[in-house]
């Protein structure tokens, strides 16, 4: 499976697996359905929310690896 990267959007990650939603929510990113989620990269979203993008990408990839 393709790895999650900081250049992907929240919407594209959610489209791959909706079970990623709790990870976003745990970082205070409640914009899962907002239009910005489909146009802003994970890196930009993390910067706006004061979140370490490398940490989030790592957690998202761990979830995908566990579910293969």
Steps between C-alpha positions, in 0.01 A plus 500: 500500500605855429656686793340811642712811439490858624398613150168311507178669604287404798221409259723265300614321817140465623399366158762226532370400843236677709647339813767771486245757625576442871867580437411835349252570779758414767717782364213750513435487127122504488492628141454156350200595289587861429599607149854584613562133582499420128737775394749540783792261550556318826810714543302825469219372724749392766674837485166677545416282801847498658545127442823316413429372148762224524333363813156503340619338175673232704181423696294489181747261335503280812122468471524401134777248570295337778200462271674334206 
